Amino acid sequence: MTVAVETGQWQLDATASAVGIRHRTMWGLVTVKGAFGVLGGHGEVRAYGSAVGTLTLDVASLDTKNAKRDTHLRSEHFLDAGHHPEITFEARSAELRDDDQVHVVGRLTVRGVSRPLSLTARVTDRDAAGLTLDTEFGVDREQFGMSWNQLGMIRGLTTVTATLRFTRAAA
């Protein structure tokens, strides 16, 4: 049964949402995983069915379970949290297709550098209380000025995974 998504304002439920990263390093021998502990977001479903919105990630909240590595990832070599405390994704268009696939077109901003990003998300839960989207996509860190790569250890794309729960915003 399809549940219609109501028009209006929606808010990210950060307690029911998660954004993580994983990247193969050490010449592909080790996979580093991390998660952002602080995230926020909001959106609007418009009358014609498309949605727009913004997701923000607090760079300082990235946790890979290794304090020394986390400090390095927050440094100017990578995310540069001191100058760019947030990563943002601005969804300029999100359209539901095939009942559970959402085609999203937007801009990802990391370290003050914005790049277009299109992705597909899947609606994994949809009820009167809200909806949950799951997505996974790759990001080339070098496009955002993160070219540090000691001894060529870091290659390939960083995979971003997200489970985002949105609920109707209070009127």
Secondary structure, 3 states (H helix, E strand, C coil): CCCCCCCEEEEECHHHCEEEEEEEECCCCEEEEEEECCEEEEEEECCCCCEEEEEEEEHHHEECCCHHHHHHHHCCCCCCCCCCCEEEEEEEEEEEECCCEEEEEEEEEECCEEEEEEEEEEEEEEECCEEEEEEEEEECHHHHCCCCCHHHCCCCCEEEEEEEEEEECCC
